[in-house]
Amino acid sequence: MNTAWQKFKDNVPLRRVVVFLLIVACLYEMRAMMNTILLTFIFTYVIVHLIRLVQRYIPKMPTGIIVVVIYLIILALLYFVITVYLPMLVVQISKMVKSVMAFYESNESLRLMSYVTRYISKSELIEQAKHAMTFAFHTATNIGTLTIATFMSLILSFFYTIELKKMREFSSLFVKSGYLKWLFEDIHYFGKKFTNTFGVVLEAQFFIAICNTALTMIGLAIMRMPQIVALGLMVFILSLVPVAGVIISLIPLSIVGYSIGGIRYVIYIFIMIMIIHAVEAYVLNPKFMASKTELPIFYTFLVLLVAEHFWSTWGLIVGVPIFTFFLDVLGIKPTKKSKKKAVLK
């Protein structure tokens, strides 16, 4: 028995497969806390990087002071969002809804709906409307749960980062000694892989979302579209979905654009989204993602479809980073094509 147990511990590939399955089983049992787990990881990852960034320029700055300042800024931003931005956002969303309702009540909408119903049965339209209402209801009921998860995640990430050095020293004890030293070594291995892939890819997608939102809001401002703040927030959330997010945002933007300026604005928005999509695909993705993942667009959409089926909205955001993590664990790395320099004779 001891020999078999020793052989299992010495067989690193088999051991890591078993540990990985145990981690997956534990996460499945804790799926009700998945919002808190993911948000805690994201907040902690971002704040640790901010600490390193500050200490790169001010090496002697204590970690505790940096963390306190960061969280004071976060609290100030939350106060600003709740007292200033949220009321403004509610007003703009209500105006946007009124614009869409006015479009549906217009003669143009009736002509468009009559054209659509030629190809789509009325029962299918009613069924899709029911799905939309169900989705809206679930979204509204999940806002409270997400708010509590966000609050708890901020508290957990604060206590982790305020004692960052102590946390690292204490955590390192698990891999230095003990009967389950091998188990914690494998957990540390997967944790390091997870951070180096999931975190970095998610960070890159966050910066891409900011760039997409800025470009979209500039375009909407040039077109003198109303409710730019509400539309910008919607574009930012959708841009967190790799590749598909920019294209998905075309639908609500087109509806609002049609209600404001007719088919001419729809064409403008379509051209703007295609330009932004081209910038994301050929400029932002190579710049931010080139060293992280080389997924073809087909694989990206396939991963998004599967991840959305299993993890709903979170799957659209974390599906690609998790898939990249699996590729890294399996040792599957795309070969980068070397650019051959032409020799001029």
Helices and strands as residue ranges (DSSP letters): H 2-10, H 12-29, G 31-33, H 34-57, H 63-80, I 81-85, H 86-105, H 107-117, H 122-162, H 164-172, G 173-175, H 181-194, I 195-199, H 200-222, H 228-239, H 244-248, H 250-261, H 263-279, I 280-284, H 285-289, H 297-329
